[in-house]
Amino acid sequence: MGEAKVSVAKDHKELQTFMRNLLNDLQSLEYMIENDWFEKGITRIGAEQEMCIVNSKTYKPAKINMKVIEAMKDCAWLDTELAQFNLETNMTPVEFTGRCFRQMEDENLVNIAAIRKTLKNFGSNIALAGILPTLRKTDLDLENLTEKPRYMGLMRALQSHLIGNSFELNLNGIDELHVKHDSPLLEACNTSFQVHLQVEPKDFVCLYNIAQMLTGPLIAISANSPIVFGKRLWHETRIALFQQSLDTRTSHDHLRERSPRVNFGNGWLHGSILEIYKEDIARFRVLMTADEVEDSIEQILKKKTPKLKALQVHNSTVYRWNRPCYGISENGQPHLRIEARVLPAGPTIVDEVANSAFWLGAMIGMQKRCSDVTTRLSWEDVRDNFMKAAQYGIDTKFNWFDDKKYTATDLIINELLPVAKEGLEEKGVDSTDIDRYLGIIHERAKAHMTGARWQLRAFTKLKESITTDEATAVMTACIVKNQEKEMPVHTWPLPDPSELEEYVPSRLRVEEFMTTDLITVQKDILIDFVAEMMNWRKIRYMPVEDAKGRLVGLVTSRHLLRHYSQNNKLSGKTPTSMVEDIMLTKPLTVTPKTTIMAALEIMRENKVGCLPVIHEKDNELVGIITEMDFLRVSSRLMERLELTNSK
């Protein structure tokens, strides 16, 4: 959040006071715009780098951000984020000219190197990815929230506005993900590289609309977030995941429209920045209040620039993908910014800076070519481009000016890169840097290889020979190594399982190991039908569940063998016909949080070949582990041992 000293309103009086200050701030902003208070004649850019901390051996999240902050307490540019495995750095704003992008890259490299050096003492490292491939759902439990009052306040405020019973993720890509979660901490899956462009009030409407128009192509060429909990989803899954993780709405049997707090917008901007702030105040309830709020009207009357704290706090709880920002420059004058929030973290720092140069150059170049893009492209097309790009990334086909259709690569190479180059030249950016950063975008488009596409190809290839958990670990290890070498993503080779030097499955939980694509039956099914199903699927264990998905029994191949041997035509016995007649009614089970070593011990002591995995609260069946799962892991360990001994 942009303002540290925030809290949830203690009572109605405090809430009403904050809302009064919010209206005063809006009135003060309007007055400053009308009376020309804003800084002119200079354009600055800036950025915020979010990142994940990972264990250097397992590449899973390392929940140590407060320890890192303490160890680097003299670094004012370093800050925490929502989850204990997240950090954020704030880069120095620089004038948009000359070597500004090289300055951005160099500062980020220095900062990241300092963090990596500190993290070595904790056996950890940094991974830059829109969504960390090794994240597990349990990493997003509320116990992993960063221990700061403002974060807990935000979580409680969002939960207090929840209309349904839980936060839900429902996403379809190559795979499907449909899960519930008890807190909005799912937001912490997302890490980004947020870029800021200072804009004069007179140019704000034009440039904001251009930013909206460019968002789809920008996502397509920069996507880096396709894997969530071992599922292959959208190319830039952050877009949907961020919205759904903070979505307090629920479905209804009527057609009332409610906007999510994370949104792209509802139409073109026409009047001024005030339209956005007014809409967000009207649509979204106050979540947080500022502990220290000045009287902005009083400041205006004193001819002093107000901080507009109330407005900034409310703005920080409404997550537009192109967010308007207000700030005060070092000279004391107010300024406005557009913050691009769609850019993911990674794949490397040089890729991030290339993305920034492309966006910023295209913003200025497009303003020069077309002062009103709303006359060339409909809002519906812009919104459609945004959603398609999030899902399909560089494989998107875009609607563009004059109803033309372009593939992502054709649009970027033939239309937008020339515009971006013009814009950077207009700002006097060093020609060598223009060639360097836009060259990376050109080569990435030419190779048809973004971070998202690399991850999808890598994960699919790895899954052919190793488990999902090991595949995400290998992939993350390769990402970290390539980032340390500063290799642009279009030059990355696909990973090999041997690239992970050490893999220790004994530390895993059952949820990272179990089979979730289950074939099940209910107890009133014919035994012959079950036998045929097990034969078709070549499985030895069939869970039995009720209509609500709760485990009620288990049928094994041994049960079927006993059944058919005892009920042959010569036995004289009346054959049983239903599953409930032969099933094991109280099978041994484990929960998703059980370690695989504990699960292995249960199977060994009780001489059983499988363990259904149930949700501890309601006995819902969520997965199964069998001796074949352990065999796959042990064979991989033997292969690794053989490889180590042969070196």
N, C-alpha and C positions, 0 to 999 in steps of 0.2 A: 504494500500500500504506500501511496505517495506521502502520507503524513503519519509520522510515528506516534504522536500524542493523540490517540483516538480511543474511543470506548463506546460501549452500548449505553444509550440513555437510561438513566436510573429511574426516571418517572416521566409523566406526561409534561410536567413543567419544563424539565430539561430538554425534552424533545421539541416542545413549542419554541423555546428560546433558540435552539439550533435552527429550526425552520425559519424563524424570523431573520436570523443572521444569513441564512441561505438566500432569502429574498433580497436582503440588503446588498449582499455580494453581487447578485445579478444586476441590481439597479446601478451599483457602482461600476461594474464592467461596462454596462451600456453607456454610462456617462463618460468613461474614459475613452471609449471608441468614438463617440460623437464629438468629443473635444480634443481628439488627436493627441492623446497622452503616450501613444506607443512608440517604441524604438523604431527608427527608420534607417535605411541606407546600409544595413549589414544583415547578412544571412549566416546563421550558424547551424551546424549539425552536431548531433550527439548520439550516444547509444548506451544501452544497458545490456550487459551480458549475463544471462542466467545459465546455470550449469548444474550437473549432478556430481555428487561425490560417490565414488565406487571403491569397493575393496580391491586391492591390487592383485589378489589371487582369484577370487570368485567372480569379480566384476558385478557383484550385486550392490545395491545401495548401502552406503556406509553412513550411519546416522550420527554424525559427529560435527555438524556445522557450528555449534556453539563452542566446541573445543578449538576449532579452527579460528573462529572469530577472536577468541581469547588469546590464542597464540600469535595472531596478527593484529592485535588491538591498535597498533599505531597506523594501520592502513585505513584511512578515512573512506577510501573508494570501495571498500569491501563491506557487504551487508548480508544478512540472512534472507531466506525466503520461507514460504509456508512450511515445507517439510524439513525434517532434520537432515535430509540428504541433499538439500539444495543450498546454493550460494548465489549471490548476485554481485556484479561489479558495475560501478557507474563511471563512464568515461568522461574525460574533460571535454566540454563543448569547444568546437573549433570553428573558425570562419570557413564557410563553404567556398574555398578557392585553393589554388596552389597544390600543395602536398597533403591536403586535408585527409584523404583516404589512407595514405601511407602513415600519417600520424595516428589515425584510428587503429590501423593494424598493429603498428609498433607498440602503442600503449597497451593494447589488449594482450599482445604476446608477452610483454614484460609482466603484466598483472598475473596472467595465467601461469607463467613460469614461477613467480613468487609463491602462488598458491600451491602449485605442484611440489615445490621444494618443502613447504610446510607439511603437506599431506604425506610425504614419504615417512615422516616421523610417526604417522598413525597407520602405516601400511595401506595407504589409500592413494587414489589418483582422481583425475577429473575426466568426465566424459561429456562431450558436447553432442547432444541429440535432442531433437524436438520432443521425443518420448524415449526414455531409456529402455532398450529391449529387455533387460533383465528385471524390470520392475515386476513385483508380485502384488496381488490385491491386498495382502496383509501388510505390505509396506505403507499402505494408505490408511491404516487404522489410526484413529485419533491420537493414540499414544505416541505416534511419530510426528505430531505437530511440533513445530519449533516453539520452545518454551518462552513465548513473549505474549503479554496480555492482549496486544492488538490482534494477534492471530486467533487466539481463542475467542476474543470478542466477535470477530468476523464470522467464525464458524457457528457460534451460538446465534448470532443475528440471522444468518441464512437459514439455520434450522428452525428458528422461530417463525419464519415466513413460509416454511414448507407446507404446501396444501395437502400433499399425499403423505404416505407413511415412510418413504425412503427416497434417496436419490438413485436414479437408474441410468444405466448405459445400454443403449440399444443401437448397435452398429452392424452393418453388413458390408463385407468386402469380399475377398477371396474366402475368408472364414466369417463366422458370425460371433458377436459378443452380446450377450444379454445378461446383465448382472445388476443386482441391487447393492447399495452401500449405505451405511448408516450415517455418513457425514459428507460434507462437501470437499473433504481433503483430496478427493479424486482429482481436483484441480491441480494438485502438485505433480501429477504426471507430466504436465506441460512445462517445457523450458524454451525460452525464445531469445532472439536477438532483436531488441526493440530499438528502432531508429527514429530520431527526432529531426524535424525540419522546422526552423524558425520561419514564420510567415507574417507579413504585414497584414493588418486588418482589411485593407482594401483588396488584397489578393486572396483572402482566406476562402471565400466561397468558390472561386475558380479552382484553386489548388486542392481544396478538399474534394470537390467533385472529380478532379483528375485522379486523386488518390484512390477514390472508390472504384473508378474505372480500371485502374491499373492493378487492383488487388488480385483479380483472377490470374492474369499472366504472371504476376509476381509469385503467387503460390505455386503455379505450375513449374516454374524453373527453379524454385528453392525448396520444394517439399522434402521433408526429412523425418516424417513421423508415421511410418506405416505399421509398426508392430506394437500391440498392446496385450500384455498378459499372454504372450505366445500366440496371438491371433493376428493374421494379416488382414488389415482393415483398409482405411482410406490412405491415399498417398500422404495427405496432411491431416491425420486423424485428430490433431490438436483442435481443429476448428469445431468438430462435433463434440469431442470429449470435453472441451472447456465449457461449451454451452450447456451440455447435459449435466456436468458435474456441479454446476451452480444453479440448475433449473429448479425453482421451487414450485413450478406449475404441476398440474396433474391432468389426466384426460377427463373429459366430461361428456354427458350425453346431449350437450347443446353446442352451439357454434360461436360462443364468445371468444374473442381473440385476446390473448395475453402475450405481451412481448417478453422474451427471456432477457435477463440482465446482461448476458453475453450476446451481442447481436451485430449485424452488419449495417443496420439502418432500415428505414422504411421509405426512402425516396431521396431525390436530389435535394441538395441544399440551395436555397434561393436568396435569403436575405442577408444573414450574417451568422457568426458563430453562436450568437444568442439563441438561434432556433434549436440548436442541438441541446444546449443546457436547459432550455425551457421544456423541451420534449422529455428529457431524462428526469427532470424534477416532477413533471406531470405524470409520467408513466411508472416511475419506480419509487417505492417507499424508502424513507431514510433508514439505512442499516446501522450506520455509525455516526457518532458526533465527535466534534473536536473538543479536547479538554481546555484548550486556550484559544479563544476566538476574539479577535478585535472587532470593534465597531467600524466597518468599512466606510459607512456614510460619514462618520466623524473624521476618518482619515482623509477622505476626499475633500471635506470642507477645510481641512488643514493643508490642502495641496500636497499631501503625502501619498505615495503609492501604497494602496492596501494589499495585503497578502491574499485576501479572498480565501481564507482557510476553510470556511464552511463549504464553499463551492468546490474547492479542490478535494475535500474529503468525500463529498457525495459523488463527484466525478470519478474518484478512485474505486467506487463500488459499482459502477456501471461500465461494462467492459465492451466498448465498441472496438472493432478491429482496426479502424482508423480513429484514434481518440484525439479530441481537441484538448489542448493543454494551455494553461496560463502560468507564467512565471515572471520573475523579476531579474533583470540582468544586473551584472556587477555595478553598472553605472546608475542603478536605482530606477531605471525605466522599465515599465512592464513590457512583456512581449507575448506573442501567441505561437504555439507550435502544433504541428500535426505529428502524432506518434503512430508509426506503422507497427502494429502488433502481430501481423501474420507471419513474419519471418521466424523460422524455427532456429534454435541453437544448432550450430554445426553446419555441414559435416566438419569443416575446419575453419579456423579464423579467417584465412584468406578467402574461403568461399563466402563467409558472412559479409566481409567487406565488399566483395564483388557484388553480392546481392544488394547491398546498400547503395553502391555506386550506380547500379542499374536502375534502382527505384528513384533515387534522387535526381539522376540525370534525366530520366524519362519524365519526371514531374516538371522540371524546368523546360525541357525541350517541348513537351506537349503544350505547356502554357504559351510558349512562343508560337507554336503552329496553330493552336485552336483555343481561343480564349473561353469558349463555352462548349464543352464536350456534350452537354445535355441535348444539343441540337443535332448531334451526330449519332447518338446511341441511346436507346431507351433504358430507363431504370430497370425494367424487367430483364433486359438482356444482360445488364451489368450484374444483377443479383444472380442470374442463372449462371453466368461465367464464374462467379465466386464459388457457388456450390459445386459446380462440375469440376473446377480446378482442385478443390479440396478432396474430392473423391478420386479423381483420375490423374491428377498431377500433369506430368509432361505428355500424357496420352490424351489430354483434353482437346476437343474441337471447340473453338470460340466463335461467338457472334461478335462482329466488329462493325466499324463504320460502314454506313451505306448498305447495311444488311449483308455484308460479305462474311464468308465463313473461312476460318483459318485453323490449321493444326497449331498446336502450341509452338512447335519448333519454327514453323514458317512465320508465325506472327512475331516471334521474338527476334529471329535472325533478319527477316526482311523488312519489318515495320518498326519495331520498338528499339532495337539496338541503334539504328541510325538516329532516332529521336533522342535517345539517351546520350549519344555522343555529342549531338548538337547542344544539349542542355549542359553537359559538363564543360564543353568549350565555352559556352556563354558565361559560365561562372569562373572561367580562367583556371580550371583544374589542369595540373601538369599533364602534358600530352603522353609522357611515358606511363603515368598512372592510369590514364584513360585506356591506353592500349592493354595494360596489364590486367585491369579488373574487368573491363568489358570483354576482353579476350577470353577470360575464364568463362563468362556467361556464354559467349559464342561457341566455345569448344564443348561446353556442357550440353548445349542444345544440339550441336552437331553430332555428338556422341550419343544423344538421347539417354543421358545418364545423370540423374539427380541422386541425392542421398536416399530418397525414398525408393527409387527403382533399384539402387544397389542393394539396399537392405532386403527388399522383397526377393531379388534374385539370389542373394547370399543365403537367406533363411531357407528358401525352398530347396536349394542345392544341399545345404547341410542336413536338412530334415530327412533326406534320403538315406542317410547312414547313421545318424545319431539322434538322441532324444531331443525334445523341444528345449529342455532346460540347458543342455550342453550346447545346443545350437545358438541360443541367445547369448550364452557366455562367450563362445568362440567369436561370434559376430561383434560383440561389444569389445572384446580384447583387440580385435582387428581395427575397429573404429578408433580406439584410444591410440594404438600404435601409429596409424596413418595421420591422426591429428598431431601427434608429437613431431612427425616428419613434415607437417604442413603441406601434405599432398592434396591438391584439389580433387574433389570426389570423382570427377570423370576419368582420373588416372588410376583409381584403385582397382587392384585385381580382386577377384572373388576369393573369399577365405577358404582355408583348408582346416579340417578338424585338428590337425597337428599344431596349428598356430597358438592354441591355448596350452601353455606349458604345463599347467597343473589343473586337474579337475577332480574335486573331492565330493562325490555324490552323497557321502554319509552325512553331510551338513544340510541336505535338502529336507524339506517337509513333503509330506504325501501330496499336497496340492500341486507341487511342481513336477510330480512324477506320475500321477494317476491318469488313467484313461477316462475321459469325460464323454466321448462319443459312445454312448451305451445302447445296447440292445436289451430291452427288459420285457417282462411279461407280467400279467396279473394272475392271481391265484385260481381263477375259474377257467383258465385256458387249457385246452386238451394237451395231454402229455405228448401225444404223437406229433402235435404241431410244434411243441417246444423242441422235441428231438430233431425234427427236420430243420428248424431255424438254427440250432446249434451246429448241425452238420453243414448247412449252407455257409455259415459265417466262420466255421472252423474254430469255434470257441468251446471252452470246457466248463464255463461258469455262466449262469443266467440269473441275475438278480430278479426278485419278484417284488413289485411295488403296488401300492394301492392307487386309487384314482387321483390322489393328491400328491403323488410322487414320493410317498414315504415307504421306506424299506420294510417289507413284511416277511421276507424269506429269501432263500437261495436254492437254486437247483444246480447240481453239478453233474458231470458226465458219469460219475460213480453212482449217483442216485438213479440215473436212467438205466445204467447197466444192471443194477440190482432189480429195478422194476421189471425189465424185460426178461431177466432170467427167472424171476419168481412167478411171472404171469404168462408162462407159455401155455399152449392149448392142452398139454398133457398133465398140467399140475392140478387141475380140478378146482383152482381158485378163481373167484370172480375178479377179473382185472379192474384195477383202478383206472380212472380216466382223467382226473383233474390234477393240476399242478399242486394244489393244496394238499393232496393226498400223499405226496412224496417229498415235498420241499422241506428244507431245514428251516424251522420257524424262528430260531434265535441264533443266526450266524454271528461269528465274531466280526466286529467292525472297528474302524479307526475314524478319526476326524481329519479334516484337511491339514490341521496344524501338527499332527503327529509326525515325528521325524521318521525317515525311512529306515533308520537303524532300529528304532522301536518297533516299527511295523514288521521288519524282517525277524526280529526276536519273537514276536507274537506268532508269526507263521511257523517258525522253527519249533518253538515249544509245543504248539498245539497241532503240529503236523497237518496244516491246511495249506492249500495252494492258492487261495485268494482271500482278499479282505475288501468287502464293500466299504466305501467311504461315505459317511453320513454327516449331515450338518448337526452339530451338537445340540442345537436349540429345539429342533422339531423333527429329528429323525429323517429328514429329507435326503434321498439318495443323490449324491453329487458326483460320484466316480467309483472306480474300482482299481485295485492293484492286484497283479497276479505274479506267479513265479516267473513268467515270461518277461515281465518288466524288469525284474531283478537280473535275469539272465542277460538282457540287453546291456544293462549297465556294467555288469561284471565282465562281459566280453569286451566292452570298450576299455575298461581298466587294464585288462590283459594286453590289449593291443597297444595301449600307451606304455605299459611296462616293457613290452617287447621292443617298442621303438626307442625307449630310453636306453635299454641294454645294448642295442645295436649301434648306438652313437659312440 
